[in-house]
């Protein structure tokens, strides 16, 4: 089953969260000071078919894609 990775703001930093694509509960995988580092880590972790969602500092979705 595909996984879902999310890059979300977290107390002045960023965190990467992971979970099943069909579930709302995600667990924290890593914490980063910079958003670009969190995005790079999420891309590194994602396999083909996984969903990658990037949120902005306001919590709104900036980008969502399925990794190929």
Buried (B, 14 or more C-beta within 10 A) or exposed (E): EBBBBBBBBBEEEBBBBBBEEEEEEBEEBBBBEEBEBBBBBBBEBBEEEBBBBBBEEEEEEEEEEEBE
